[in-house]
Amino acid sequence: MELPEWAAREEHYNPGSDRDYFISRSLLRLLSILTALRSQSCREAGKIPAALVLLTVIAFIVLIVLARTTAFLWAVLALELVLLCFHPGRQLRRTLSTALAAAFFCALIVAPSFWLGSSRAVFFLPLKTFLTVTALLLMQQQLPWHELTGALRTFHVPSLVIFILDTTLRYIALLGAEAADLLTALKLRSVGHNKDKKAAMSGVAGMVLQKTSRLSQEMYEAMCCRCFTGEYIPYRDGRAKKFSPAALGLVLVLLAYIYLFIRLEGAFL
């Protein structure tokens, strides 16, 4: 039996080259976010109570915002640089790059005020932005997410708000993993030149949206079956933290900076 000519003919298919830089970058970005969230959830609790750390960071942010002299801002910068010295190199690079990017963006916004005669704002606002973002990143590296949301109960934040925050963080991880799988499948199936990249990415977004709707409906039905009444108890590991020397040192540092703020900014209050 002889094969037909079209079946015996040798195929020479050379797919055209195409750039999938956007898909690769989106995939890497999603994986980095998922890695950060998983490292946050697996991180061991620190020796300092989460409520005390959150209160300290809020107090420092308020002092930074109210500061009108550079002396206090330089003092806060010195403290943050000392704390950054105890972080690994990769973590240090990520923190500094994020804080510097926020400060640079703030400097671009207030740059026109330099030509309007308000050169003080051009220096003050980016510096305050850098200090504030760095303080928040230091807190984020110190506390797991569940401890941070649980500490909000100390400040009488409604249970519904804490429930929404915890649920949002969980769904970011779930939907991020789903989007990463879809992007991986799209990258593996992309052969040759794709002239309609928007359609491919819209398909990924549509699948993630459908997954979001399905998960929200399933969660609503599960909450109805469990007779959810709105009372949400945050996660606790069951180990009551004692007032350790590290917590005492943090309180002393906060009091010292409050005293320094009063001495340096007293003339402006």
C-alpha positions as a printed NumPy array, in Angstrom:
array([[  0.   ,   0.   ,   0.   ],
       [  1.449,   3.303,  -1.065],
       [  0.967,   6.458,   0.933],
       [ -0.555,   9.45 ,  -0.802],
       [  1.767,  12.164,  -1.939],
       [  0.69 ,  14.663,   0.732],
       [  1.42 ,  12.124,   3.501],
       [  4.853,  11.192,   2.128],
       [  5.955,  14.778,   1.61 ],
       [  8.467,  15.972,   4.213],
       [  7.353,  18.966,   6.22 ],
       [  9.665,  21.901,   6.844],
       [  7.958,  24.096,   9.411],
       [  9.971,  26.91 ,  10.917],
       [  7.848,  28.963,  13.282],
       [  8.595,  32.661,  13.21 ],
       [ 10.313,  34.208,  16.174],
       [  8.163,  36.18 ,  18.574],
       [  8.786,  38.092,  21.772],
       [  7.071,  36.852,  24.908],
       [  8.77 ,  39.378,  27.189],
       [  5.47 ,  40.605,  28.598],
       [  4.303,  37.091,  29.495],
       [  7.633,  36.199,  31.094],
       [  7.786,  39.419,  33.083],
       [  4.178,  39.067,  34.254],
       [  4.845,  35.485,  35.316],
       [  7.98 ,  36.413,  37.227],
       [  6.177,  39.281,  38.922],
       [  3.334,  37.027,  40.024],
       [  5.739,  34.406,  41.318],
       [  7.645,  37.021,  43.319],
       [  4.388,  38.225,  44.933],
       [  3.361,  34.656,  45.75 ],
       [  6.781,  33.932,  47.222],
       [  6.552,  37.025,  49.412],
       [  3.066,  36.08 ,  50.644],
       [  4.078,  32.507,  51.404],
       [  7.221,  33.616,  53.221],
       [  5.053,  35.988,  55.253],
       [  2.654,  33.234,  56.273],
       [  5.479,  30.811,  57.14 ],
       [  7.474,  33.374,  59.09 ],
       [  7.865,  32.743,  62.8  ],
       [  6.372,  35.22 ,  65.207],
       [  8.782,  37.718,  66.684],
       [  9.54 ,  38.307,  70.328],
       [  7.778,  41.663,  70.369],
       [  3.948,  41.753,  70.506],
       [  2.437,  42.683,  67.172],
       [  0.218,  45.357,  68.726],
       [  3.257,  47.117,  70.182],
       [  5.099,  47.037,  66.845],
       [  2.045,  48.397,  65.025],
       [  1.569,  51.15 ,  67.612],
       [  5.246,  52.118,  67.362],
       [  5.149,  52.325,  63.571],
       [  1.981,  54.439,  63.639],
       [  3.548,  56.756,  66.229],
       [  6.708,  57.165,  64.135],
       [  4.672,  57.895,  61.001],
       [  2.711,  60.576,  62.87 ],
       [  5.934,  62.132,  64.165],
       [  7.498,  62.068,  60.699],
       [  4.468,  63.749,  59.157],
       [  4.358,  66.458,  61.862],
       [  8.1  ,  67.16 ,  61.764],
       [  9.124,  70.579,  60.444],
       [ 12.866,  70.437,  60.994],
       [ 15.428,  68.251,  59.302],
       [ 17.149,  67.348,  62.571],
       [ 14.38 ,  64.992,  63.681],
       [ 14.103,  63.455,  60.22 ],
       [ 17.844,  62.754,  60.177],
       [ 17.486,  61.087,  63.6  ],
       [ 14.718,  58.82 ,  62.29 ],
       [ 16.8  ,  58.056,  59.198],
       [ 19.727,  57.037,  61.418],
       [ 17.492,  54.617,  63.357],
       [ 16.094,  53.046,  60.198],
       [ 19.547,  52.617,  58.687],
       [ 20.718,  50.867,  61.853],
       [ 17.743,  48.486,  61.677],
       [ 18.389,  47.829,  57.987],
       [ 21.948,  46.754,  58.781],
       [ 20.565,  43.597,  60.434],
       [ 18.719,  42.446,  57.278],
       [ 20.096,  40.099,  54.588],
       [ 21.42 ,  41.619,  51.393],
       [ 18.531,  40.598,  49.147],
       [ 15.95 ,  41.86 ,  51.634],
       [ 17.925,  45.064,  52.129],
       [ 18.086,  45.691,  48.381],
       [ 14.345,  45.132,  48.002],
       [ 13.519,  47.502,  50.869],
       [ 15.794,  50.276,  49.687],
       [ 14.707,  49.997,  46.065],
       [ 11.029,  50.238,  47.023],
       [ 11.557,  53.177,  49.38 ],
       [ 13.767,  55.05 ,  46.915],
       [ 11.274,  54.484,  44.106],
       [  8.477,  55.946,  46.257],
       [ 10.66 ,  58.926,  47.201],
       [ 11.609,  59.52 ,  43.558],
       [  7.965,  59.423,  42.478],
       [  7.094,  61.918,  45.227],
       [  9.968,  64.16 ,  44.104],
       [  8.595,  64.168,  40.558],
       [  5.185,  65.245,  41.825],
       [  6.495,  68.148,  43.925],
       [  9.213,  69.194,  41.463],
       [  7.137,  72.072,  39.994],
       [  7.077,  73.721,  43.431],
       [ 10.84 ,  74.253,  43.121],
       [ 10.289,  76.783,  40.329],
       [  7.438,  78.381,  42.282],
       [  9.756,  79.328,  45.14 ],
       [  8.941,  76.499,  47.573],
       [ 12.206,  74.575,  47.514],
       [ 11.628,  73.323,  51.08 ],
       [  8.804,  70.996,  49.986],
       [ 10.996,  69.482,  47.278],
       [ 13.349,  68.201,  49.961],
       [ 10.929,  67.52 ,  52.817],
       [  8.223,  65.485,  51.133],
       [ 10.491,  62.912,  49.376],
       [ 12.473,  62.452,  52.593],
       [  9.302,  61.922,  54.619],
       [  8.027,  59.515,  51.981],
       [ 11.252,  57.519,  52.132],
       [ 11.143,  57.333,  55.947],
       [  7.467,  56.36 ,  56.028],
       [  7.765,  53.637,  53.383],
       [ 10.885,  52.247,  55.039],
       [  9.121,  52.087,  58.42 ],
       [  6.195,  50.209,  56.875],
       [  8.514,  47.771,  55.102],
       [ 10.419,  47.124,  58.321],
       [  7.145,  46.326,  60.045],
       [  6.072,  44.097,  57.168],
       [  9.327,  42.141,  57.442],
       [  8.952,  41.797,  61.201],
       [  5.326,  40.636,  61.439],
       [  3.465,  37.828,  59.673],
       [  0.241,  38.894,  58.027],
       [ -1.996,  37.007,  60.44 ],
       [ -0.337,  38.675,  63.435],
       [ -0.641,  42.094,  61.825],
       [ -4.353,  41.689,  61.174],
       [ -4.857,  40.147,  64.604],
       [ -3.163,  43.129,  66.227],
       [ -5.85 ,  45.382,  64.805],
       [ -8.285,  44.018,  67.402],
       [ -6.189,  45.743,  70.049],
       [ -7.192,  49.07 ,  68.5  ],
       [-10.891,  48.042,  68.424],
       [-11.027,  47.65 ,  64.66 ],
       [-14.343,  45.961,  63.707],
       [-14.205,  42.225,  63.122],
       [-15.642,  42.617,  59.64 ],
       [-12.711,  44.802,  58.55 ],
       [-10.187,  42.238,  59.833],
       [-12.13 ,  39.449,  58.134],
       [-12.03 ,  41.336,  54.812],
       [ -8.272,  41.916,  55.127],
       [ -7.534,  38.262,  55.919],
       [ -9.812,  37.048,  53.126],
       [ -8.248,  39.462,  50.644],
       [ -4.742,  38.222,  51.42 ],
       [ -5.802,  34.593,  51.025],
       [ -7.552,  35.253,  47.716],
       [ -4.567,  37.197,  46.385],
       [ -2.461,  34.087,  46.955],
       [ -5.065,  31.737,  45.43 ],
       [ -5.798,  33.863,  42.377],
       [ -2.112,  34.656,  41.92 ],
       [ -1.321,  30.942,  41.767],
       [ -4.174,  30.455,  39.277],
       [ -2.907,  33.314,  37.092],
       [  0.647,  31.951,  37.25 ],
       [ -0.554,  28.542,  36.019],
       [ -2.497,  30.164,  33.181],
       [  0.493,  32.266,  32.134],
       [  2.732,  29.194,  32.201],
       [  0.278,  27.297,  29.997],
       [  0.033,  30.266,  27.621],
       [  3.812,  30.502,  27.378],
       [  4.185,  26.759,  26.669],
       [  1.471,  26.814,  24.   ],
       [  2.734,  29.951,  22.267],
       [  4.401,  28.654,  19.097],
       [  5.37 ,  31.012,  16.324],
       [  4.286,  34.612,  15.991],
       [  1.172,  35.672,  17.87 ],
       [ -0.316,  38.76 ,  16.239],
       [ -3.11 ,  39.142,  18.796],
       [ -1.423,  39.232,  22.191],
       [ -4.245,  41.258,  23.707],
       [ -6.7  ,  38.436,  23.081],
       [ -4.394,  35.948,  24.807],
       [ -3.957,  38.131,  27.889],
       [ -7.666,  38.961,  28.009],
       [ -8.34 ,  35.228,  28.054],
       [ -6.117,  34.859,  31.121],
       [ -7.852,  37.792,  32.806],
       [-11.267,  36.34 ,  31.954],
       [-10.399,  32.965,  33.46 ],
       [ -9.141,  34.621,  36.645],
       [-12.355,  36.67 ,  36.83 ],
       [-14.47 ,  33.533,  36.473],
       [-12.406,  31.848,  39.18 ],
       [-12.957,  34.858,  41.445],
       [-16.706,  34.751,  40.945],
       [-16.846,  31.012,  41.577],
       [-14.733,  31.244,  44.747],
       [-16.773,  34.129,  46.136],
       [-20.024,  32.213,  45.547],
       [-18.62 ,  29.073,  47.189],
       [-17.381,  31.092,  50.144],
       [-20.762,  32.768,  50.571],
       [-22.54 ,  29.398,  50.531],
       [-20.029,  27.963,  53.027],
       [-20.565,  30.922,  55.384],
       [-24.342,  30.466,  55.16 ],
       [-24.007,  26.736,  55.923],
       [-21.85 ,  27.508,  58.965],
       [-24.311,  30.131,  60.236],
       [-21.823,  32.97 ,  60.075],
       [-23.107,  35.838,  62.244],
       [-20.401,  38.426,  61.593],
       [-18.223,  37.563,  64.585],
       [-14.714,  36.877,  63.32 ],
       [-11.994,  35.599,  65.63 ],
       [ -8.488,  36.25 ,  64.218],
       [ -5.872,  33.547,  64.209],
       [ -3.872,  33.147,  67.41 ],
       [ -1.156,  30.608,  68.094],
       [ -2.254,  30.199,  71.712],
       [  1.038,  31.336,  73.201],
       [  0.748,  34.52 ,  75.219],
       [  3.765,  36.702,  74.652],
       [  5.461,  38.107,  77.698],
       [  6.909,  41.576,  77.882],
       [ 10.414,  40.672,  76.703],
       [ 13.55 ,  42.85 ,  76.917],
       [ 13.187,  43.501,  73.168],
       [  9.705,  44.936,  73.749],
       [ 11.042,  47.071,  76.599],
       [ 13.814,  48.358,  74.342],
       [ 11.275,  49.248,  71.648],
       [  9.208,  51.221,  74.179],
       [ 12.303,  53.077,  75.375],
       [ 13.28 ,  53.954,  71.812],
       [  9.771,  55.258,  71.122],
       [  9.784,  57.382,  74.289],
       [ 13.25 ,  58.729,  73.448],
       [ 12.108,  59.819,  69.995],
       [  8.964,  61.398,  71.378],
       [ 11.132,  63.39 ,  73.787],
       [ 13.485,  64.305,  70.936],
       [ 10.537,  65.433,  68.844],
       [  9.24 ,  67.659,  71.625],
       [ 12.664,  69.234,  72.138],
       [ 13.307,  69.841,  68.44 ],
       [  9.791,  70.7  ,  67.329],
       [  8.561,  72.396,  70.488],
       [  8.93 ,  75.86 ,  69.007],
       [  6.606,  74.927,  66.123],
       [  3.87 ,  73.251,  68.19 ]])
